[in-house]
Amino acid sequence: MTENNHKQLGKILWDIADPLRGAMNADDFRDYMLAFLFLRYKRKHAGPPRLYVAV
């Protein structure tokens, strides 16, 4: 990815994020989105659910 493409992507992402966050502080929105993306990644890559039985 070139530097120009990287800047364009950053601008597009900020343009999308601004109306979504509304009156929320940008730092709080960032923390919320990072947690959301992490959980989504973990769910996608976690594999099949496991059943644990207490012995």
TATAHU-V211564 format. One line per field, one symbol per residue. phi: phi as a letter, one per 20 degrees, with the letter a starting at -180 (. if undefined). A space follows every 50 residues. Layout:
phi=???
//
This chain:
phi=.ffffffffffffffffgffflefffffffffffffffffffffdfnffd dddfd
//
